Amino acid sequence: MEKQEFTITAYTENHVGLLHRITIIFTKRKINIESLTTSESEMEGVHRFTIAVTETEEQVQKVVKQIEKHVEVLKAGYYKKKEVVQQELALYKIPTESLTNGLEVERIVREHNARFLTIERDFVVIEKSGYKRETKALFDELRPFGINEFVRSGRIAVARQQHGLGHDVEEMLMAEA
């Protein structure tokens, strides 16, 4: 089987140590996590893990089954690249003096559909959301002006179908109530 990009989603209770136990599953199988994002979900008290990996579908299926074995995990599943709408957020901190070189930085920011988040005396913070390749392209264009700091979030994604895994979790929780 050929390796491809997958987004693994897990709906969980919020328990200390769960992140560690989930990442151990990947470590034991020697699967590199490309990005991992955790947050509250659309349901009160339920958290969501979004994990990006490049692996074979067979390996991803095994990992999802292992994740679901944890008591705190309500539901886990995976999506292929074309089955999700995904984005990342990136922040770029550059020296304010970069803006004095004419309108070049402003033009670059505008062309990349980014925005100035804050302008301070010594630095400017630029925000860009998009695919990884888009945030990287802006990084490459800003590099000559000096990048003091750069950070990119992990992938966030929702299913392209009307209801994702969260719908199943919500139905399960309502049935228990």
WOJODA-V111704 format. One record per residue. PHI is phi in degrees with one decimal (NA if undefined). Layout:
phi=PHI
phi=PHI
//
This chain:
phi=NA
phi=-92.2
phi=-72.5
phi=-147.9
phi=-84.2
phi=-130.5
phi=-116.3
phi=-99.2
phi=-121.3
phi=-133.7
phi=-97.2
phi=-139.1
phi=-79.5
phi=-95.6
phi=-121.9
phi=-61.9
phi=91.2
phi=-65.8
phi=-56.1
phi=-61.1
phi=-65.4
phi=-70.3
phi=-66.8
phi=-61.4
phi=-58.4
phi=-70.6
phi=-60.4
phi=-61.1
phi=-94.4
phi=56.7
phi=-106.5
phi=-81.3
phi=-86.2
phi=-78.9
phi=-156.3
phi=-143.8
phi=-128.4
phi=-123.7
phi=-164.5
phi=-66.1
phi=-106.9
phi=-72.3
phi=-109.4
phi=-62.1
phi=82.1
phi=-113.9
phi=-106.5
phi=-128.6
phi=-103.1
phi=-122.5
phi=-122.7
phi=-101.9
phi=-140.8
phi=-118.5
phi=-160.8
phi=-77.1
phi=-62.4
phi=-60.2
phi=-64.4
phi=-63.9
phi=-59.7
phi=-64.4
phi=-62.7
phi=-60.8
phi=-61.2
phi=-65.7
phi=-62.2
phi=-66.6
phi=-71.0
phi=-73.3
phi=-56.0
phi=-75.0
phi=-88.7
phi=-82.6
phi=-164.2
phi=-136.7
phi=-164.0
phi=-142.1
phi=-133.0
phi=-79.6
phi=-52.1
phi=-75.2
phi=-94.5
phi=-131.4
phi=-102.4
phi=-132.1
phi=-152.2
phi=-132.9
phi=-119.9
phi=-128.2
phi=-121.2
phi=-124.3
phi=-107.9
phi=-123.3
phi=-65.1
phi=-58.9
phi=-60.4
phi=-62.6
phi=-76.9
phi=-80.3
phi=-85.9
phi=81.1
phi=-100.0
phi=-60.0
phi=-63.7
phi=-60.8
phi=-62.4
phi=-61.5
phi=-60.1
phi=-64.0
phi=-60.9
phi=-94.6
phi=52.8
phi=-101.5
phi=-146.8
phi=-78.9
phi=-86.2
phi=-154.5
phi=-123.0
phi=-107.6
phi=-60.8
phi=-102.9
phi=-152.0
phi=-125.0
phi=-112.3
phi=-111.7
phi=-116.2
phi=-140.5
phi=-111.8
phi=159.8
phi=-75.2
phi=-55.3
phi=-63.1
phi=-73.4
phi=-68.3
phi=-69.2
phi=-62.3
phi=-65.7
phi=-55.6
phi=-60.8
phi=-75.8
phi=-83.5
phi=-51.8
phi=-61.1
phi=-89.5
phi=93.5
phi=-113.6
phi=-77.8
phi=-151.8
phi=-147.1
phi=-145.4
phi=-127.3
phi=-70.9
phi=-75.7
phi=-66.1
phi=-117.2
phi=-153.2
phi=-128.5
phi=-67.2
phi=-74.2
phi=-76.1
phi=-58.6
phi=-122.9
phi=-93.4
phi=-60.1
phi=-57.8
phi=-62.2
phi=-62.3
phi=-64.2
phi=-61.7
phi=-62.0
phi=-62.6
phi=-66.7
phi=-68.0
phi=-67.2
phi=-74.8
phi=-75.5
//
